[in-house]
């Protein structure tokens, strides 16, 4: 279990507040997602959890162990995969695995069952230098190295950033299997679509938690009806809508704009369609839209 209470951290003599009063709890055996854009504070939080950095204030416990007092014990129970590929690029796949196993006083043979399902995909490249692997294979090797000592908790800092779509899917399938084995996983990502693959998520921005709940509950709590608008000139459509007095939010989402109103009773889709036609828009499509995590995140940012 991971428990954080009122964790804060500033840099540059307090000029930059990376974390501001972060409190959360990841239960044992849970896949917990930390969802937010670059600069939200995700990496700083992971560095604190891995005992690489101390918070300015607050308390953090890893399976009941204090990150300030029980550093050595905590490190033996954690598997950490940083955002950047940090293995030895001049060593082969097998040499990297043997090295990291040795650091924890174990062997690859002793813990092979822990990484078997992942290593099967790496085995054809076991004699290839890590620096020559593809992005997806590098991530699989990094995950193997993080698991080689059988940790209780796995911390993954943006593990799928810059990885192709197929490798991203495979990676999350691997995390689901690890969770089924009882490993507690905390993963950070800037990809909102990955939030739905977690049991619980925390939406974070500028060092503050905006919301913590299951993905389904966060979507269900979206506070107002949402619509999808489309026209021939999407950019001009967005500019005109943002000038409308009753528009609460309007942002691009693929080939549509996601739109919500300040006063739902004062407008309707037929009225908006007529207004857009009068303003010279063509090929207009207006429809109801089910909110997704990204809609919820943007709405929370507005408040």
C-alpha positions as CSV (number, residue, x, y, z in Angstrom):
1,X,0.0,0.0,0.0
2,X,1.1,3.6,-0.7
3,X,-0.1,6.4,1.5
4,X,0.7,10.0,1.1
5,X,-0.5,12.8,3.4
6,X,-0.1,16.5,2.6
7,X,3.2,16.0,0.6
8,X,4.7,19.3,-0.7
9,X,7.9,20.1,-2.5
10,X,9.4,23.3,-3.9
11,X,12.5,24.0,-5.9
12,X,14.7,27.1,-6.5
13,X,14.3,28.3,-2.9
14,X,10.5,28.1,-3.1
15,X,10.0,29.8,-6.4
16,X,8.8,26.7,-8.1
17,X,6.1,24.6,-6.3
18,X,6.3,21.1,-7.8
19,X,3.8,19.5,-5.3
20,X,1.3,21.2,-3.1
21,X,-0.4,19.2,-0.4
22,X,-0.7,15.9,-2.2
23,X,-2.7,13.2,-0.3
24,X,-3.7,9.9,-1.8
25,X,-3.8,6.1,-1.1
26,X,-3.1,3.2,-3.4
27,X,-4.4,0.0,-2.0
28,X,-2.5,-3.3,-2.0
29,X,-2.9,-5.1,-5.3
30,X,-4.3,-2.0,-7.0
31,X,-3.4,-0.5,-10.4
32,X,-3.4,3.3,-9.5
33,X,-3.0,5.9,-12.3
34,X,-1.5,9.3,-11.9
35,X,-2.9,11.3,-14.8
36,X,-1.7,14.7,-15.8
37,X,0.3,16.7,-18.4
38,X,4.0,17.4,-18.5
39,X,5.0,19.5,-15.5
40,X,2.1,18.4,-13.3
41,X,4.4,17.0,-10.7
42,X,4.3,13.3,-11.5
43,X,8.0,12.6,-11.7
44,X,8.7,14.6,-8.5
45,X,6.2,12.5,-6.7
46,X,7.8,9.3,-7.9
47,X,11.3,10.5,-6.9
48,X,9.9,11.0,-3.4
49,X,8.3,7.6,-3.3
50,X,11.5,5.9,-4.4
51,X,13.4,7.8,-1.6
52,X,15.5,9.6,-4.2
53,X,14.2,12.9,-2.9
54,X,12.7,14.1,0.4
55,X,9.5,16.2,0.6
56,X,9.6,19.6,2.3
57,X,6.6,18.6,4.3
58,X,4.1,15.7,4.7
59,X,4.3,12.0,5.3
60,X,4.7,9.1,2.9
61,X,4.4,5.4,3.8
62,X,5.3,2.4,1.6
63,X,3.7,-0.8,3.0
64,X,3.7,1.0,6.4
65,X,7.4,2.0,6.1
66,X,8.4,5.6,6.4
67,X,10.3,7.0,3.3
68,X,12.5,9.1,5.6
69,X,13.4,6.4,8.2
70,X,13.3,3.1,6.3
71,X,15.1,3.9,3.1
72,X,17.1,0.6,2.6
73,X,14.1,-1.6,3.4
74,X,11.8,0.4,1.1
75,X,14.2,0.2,-1.8
76,X,14.3,-3.6,-1.6
77,X,10.5,-3.7,-1.9
78,X,10.2,-1.3,-4.9
79,X,10.6,-1.7,-8.6
80,X,11.1,1.6,-10.4
81,X,11.0,2.4,-14.0
82,X,11.9,6.0,-14.7
83,X,10.4,8.0,-17.6
84,X,13.7,8.0,-19.6
85,X,15.3,4.7,-20.6
86,X,18.1,4.4,-18.0
87,X,19.6,1.0,-18.5
88,X,23.1,0.4,-19.8
89,X,22.9,0.8,-23.6
90,X,26.2,-0.9,-24.2
91,X,25.2,-4.0,-22.3
92,X,23.1,-6.7,-23.9
93,X,19.6,-7.6,-22.8
94,X,20.9,-10.5,-20.7
95,X,23.8,-8.5,-19.3
96,X,21.4,-5.8,-18.1
97,X,19.2,-8.4,-16.4
98,X,22.1,-10.1,-14.7
99,X,23.5,-6.7,-13.5
100,X,20.2,-5.6,-11.9
101,X,19.6,-9.0,-10.3
102,X,23.1,-8.8,-8.8
103,X,22.4,-5.4,-7.3
104,X,19.6,-7.0,-5.2
105,X,21.6,-10.1,-4.3
106,X,19.6,-12.5,-6.5
107,X,19.9,-14.1,-9.9
108,X,17.9,-14.1,-13.1
109,X,17.5,-17.9,-12.8
110,X,16.1,-17.6,-9.3
111,X,13.4,-15.1,-10.3
112,X,12.8,-16.1,-13.9
113,X,9.2,-16.9,-13.2
114,X,8.5,-13.3,-12.3
115,X,9.6,-12.0,-15.7
116,X,8.9,-15.1,-17.9
117,X,5.8,-13.7,-19.7
118,X,7.7,-10.5,-20.6
119,X,11.1,-12.1,-21.3
120,X,9.7,-14.5,-23.9
121,X,9.3,-11.5,-26.2
122,X,12.8,-10.3,-25.5
123,X,14.6,-13.7,-25.7
124,X,15.2,-13.5,-29.5
125,X,17.2,-10.3,-28.8
126,X,19.0,-11.5,-25.6
127,X,22.4,-10.9,-27.1
128,X,21.5,-7.5,-28.6
129,X,22.8,-4.3,-27.0
130,X,20.0,-2.5,-25.2
131,X,20.7,0.7,-27.1
132,X,19.9,-1.1,-30.4
133,X,16.4,-2.2,-29.2
134,X,13.2,-0.7,-30.5
135,X,11.3,1.6,-28.2
136,X,8.8,-1.1,-27.2
137,X,11.5,-3.7,-26.5
138,X,13.4,-1.1,-24.4
139,X,10.3,-0.7,-22.2
140,X,9.9,-4.4,-21.8
141,X,13.6,-4.8,-20.8
142,X,13.2,-1.9,-18.3
143,X,10.2,-3.6,-16.9
144,X,12.0,-6.9,-16.5
145,X,14.9,-5.1,-14.7
146,X,12.4,-3.4,-12.4
147,X,10.8,-6.8,-11.5
148,X,13.9,-9.0,-11.3
149,X,14.1,-8.8,-7.5
150,X,10.3,-9.6,-7.0
151,X,9.2,-6.2,-5.6
152,X,5.9,-5.8,-3.8
153,X,5.3,-2.4,-5.4
154,X,6.0,-1.2,-9.0
155,X,6.4,2.5,-9.8
156,X,6.2,3.3,-13.5
157,X,6.8,6.9,-14.6
158,X,5.3,7.5,-18.0
159,X,6.3,4.0,-19.3
160,X,4.5,4.3,-22.6
161,X,5.5,7.8,-23.7
162,X,7.0,7.8,-27.2
163,X,6.0,4.1,-27.7
164,X,3.9,3.0,-30.7
165,X,0.3,2.1,-30.2
166,X,0.7,-1.7,-30.4
167,X,3.5,-1.7,-27.8
168,X,1.4,0.6,-25.6
169,X,-1.4,-2.0,-25.7
170,X,1.0,-4.9,-25.0
171,X,2.5,-3.0,-22.1
172,X,-0.9,-2.4,-20.4
173,X,-1.7,-6.1,-20.9
174,X,1.5,-7.0,-19.0
175,X,0.5,-4.6,-16.2
176,X,-2.9,-6.3,-15.9
177,X,-1.1,-9.7,-15.5
178,X,1.3,-8.3,-12.9
179,X,-1.7,-6.8,-10.9
180,X,-3.4,-10.2,-11.0
181,X,-0.2,-11.6,-9.4
182,X,-0.8,-9.2,-6.4
183,X,1.7,-6.5,-7.2
184,X,0.7,-3.0,-6.3
185,X,1.3,-0.7,-9.3
186,X,1.4,3.0,-9.5
187,X,1.8,4.4,-13.1
188,X,1.9,7.9,-14.4
189,X,0.8,8.9,-17.9
190,X,-0.1,12.0,-19.9
191,X,-2.4,9.9,-22.0
192,X,-6.0,10.3,-20.9
193,X,-7.2,7.2,-22.7
194,X,-4.9,5.1,-20.4
195,X,-6.8,6.3,-17.4
196,X,-9.6,3.8,-18.1
197,X,-7.2,0.9,-17.7
198,X,-6.6,1.8,-14.0
199,X,-8.6,0.8,-10.9
200,X,-8.3,4.3,-9.4
201,X,-6.9,7.5,-10.9
202,X,-5.7,10.8,-9.5
203,X,-6.0,13.7,-11.9
204,X,-3.1,16.1,-11.2
205,X,-2.0,19.5,-12.5
206,X,0.5,22.0,-11.3
207,X,1.3,20.0,-8.3
208,X,-2.3,19.7,-7.0
209,X,-4.7,16.8,-7.1
210,X,-7.9,17.8,-8.9
211,X,-9.8,14.5,-8.3
212,X,-9.3,11.0,-7.1
213,X,-11.8,8.2,-7.9
214,X,-12.5,5.3,-10.2
215,X,-12.5,6.3,-13.9
216,X,-16.2,5.5,-14.1
217,X,-17.2,7.6,-11.2
218,X,-15.2,10.6,-12.4
219,X,-17.0,10.4,-15.8
220,X,-20.4,10.0,-14.1
221,X,-19.8,13.1,-12.0
222,X,-19.3,15.3,-15.1
223,X,-21.5,18.2,-14.1
224,X,-23.4,19.2,-17.3
225,X,-24.6,17.9,-20.6
226,X,-21.9,17.7,-23.3
227,X,-22.2,18.0,-27.1
228,X,-20.1,17.3,-30.1
229,X,-20.1,20.0,-32.9
230,X,-18.6,19.8,-36.3
231,X,-18.6,22.0,-39.4
232,X,-16.7,22.4,-42.7
233,X,-14.3,24.9,-41.2
234,X,-13.5,23.5,-37.7
235,X,-11.2,26.3,-36.7
236,X,-13.7,29.1,-37.5
237,X,-16.4,27.1,-35.8
238,X,-14.3,27.1,-32.6
239,X,-13.6,30.8,-32.8
240,X,-17.3,31.7,-33.3
241,X,-18.5,29.4,-30.6
242,X,-16.1,30.9,-28.1
243,X,-17.7,34.3,-28.7
244,X,-21.2,33.0,-28.0
245,X,-22.4,34.3,-24.6
246,X,-23.8,31.0,-23.5
247,X,-20.8,28.7,-24.2
248,X,-19.2,27.3,-21.0
249,X,-16.4,25.4,-22.7
250,X,-15.4,24.6,-26.3
251,X,-12.3,22.6,-27.2
252,X,-11.1,20.5,-30.0
253,X,-11.5,16.7,-29.7
254,X,-10.4,14.9,-32.9
255,X,-12.6,16.0,-35.8
256,X,-15.2,17.5,-33.4
257,X,-15.5,20.2,-30.9
258,X,-16.7,19.2,-27.4
259,X,-19.1,21.9,-26.2
260,X,-21.1,22.7,-23.0
261,X,-23.5,25.5,-22.2
262,X,-23.6,27.9,-19.2
263,X,-27.5,27.8,-19.2
264,X,-28.9,24.7,-20.7
265,X,-32.5,26.0,-20.6
266,X,-31.6,29.0,-22.7
267,X,-30.4,27.1,-25.8
268,X,-31.1,24.0,-27.9
269,X,-29.3,22.2,-30.7
270,X,-31.8,23.4,-33.4
271,X,-31.3,26.9,-32.1
272,X,-27.5,26.6,-32.3
273,X,-27.7,25.0,-35.7
274,X,-29.7,28.0,-37.0
275,X,-27.3,30.4,-35.4
276,X,-24.3,28.7,-37.0
277,X,-26.0,28.7,-40.4
278,X,-26.7,32.4,-40.1
279,X,-23.0,32.9,-39.4
280,X,-22.0,31.2,-42.6
281,X,-21.1,27.7,-41.4
282,X,-21.7,24.7,-43.7
283,X,-21.9,20.9,-43.2
284,X,-23.0,21.4,-39.6
285,X,-23.3,18.3,-37.3
286,X,-24.5,18.7,-33.7
287,X,-25.1,15.8,-31.4
288,X,-25.1,14.6,-27.8
289,X,-21.7,13.5,-26.5
290,X,-20.8,11.1,-23.7
291,X,-18.0,12.6,-21.6
292,X,-14.6,10.9,-21.3
293,X,-11.8,11.5,-18.8
294,X,-10.3,14.3,-20.9
295,X,-13.5,16.2,-20.7
296,X,-13.6,15.8,-17.0
297,X,-10.0,16.9,-16.6
298,X,-10.5,20.1,-18.7
299,X,-13.7,20.9,-16.7
300,X,-11.8,20.5,-13.4
301,X,-9.1,22.8,-14.8
302,X,-11.6,25.5,-15.4
303,X,-12.5,25.5,-11.7
